[in-house]
Amino acid sequence: MIGVGKIKQYTNVLDKPLSKGRQEVTLSGFAYLFSELVQYNQTQVDNIGELERRLEDAGYAVGVRVLELLCHREKGNRRETRLLGILSFVHSTVWKVLFGKVADSLEKGTEHEDEYMISEKELLVNRFISVPKDMGSFNCGAFVAGIVRGVLDNAGFPAVVTAHFVPVDGQQLPRTTILIKFAEEVLRREARLG
């Protein structure tokens, strides 16, 4: 008999349950796909700023989807409503799902009240990319900045998010810092909440 048993037939992809297992992509597979993304976008632009913006836009789309997925899986469709809660969520949960570990540090800016920084010694997207001399300070971390901006914007915390190289004493390679500058409305809301 065909169709007898406990195999459930789904008529729509949306009816299928989300797997809770770890769905990992090999490092070499990710490195290849990401390098192709960078190379494709490089052929479409005239300068480094435009290339970083395109990578950030690609990351933004990923961030939107990551937020939806993690809120569904980890939080029972609840979202963070406080500033430190969403920063902690990005620093730990989002980073762990995307990169397999918690980010190296989360710091509040000393000069401005609305700035926070997530630092990573060796950001995965910069690990296998060699930047030619003519591209100067090109930083593939713009892709990760886009992911962070996508998560924050869609959680209700609009921000300008940028990636920067920060030199470290005694090390050849600089660390990557994701600088998050929140919109004024976020700070006003946070002050109202208490």
Disulfide bonds with the S-S distance in Angstrom:
none
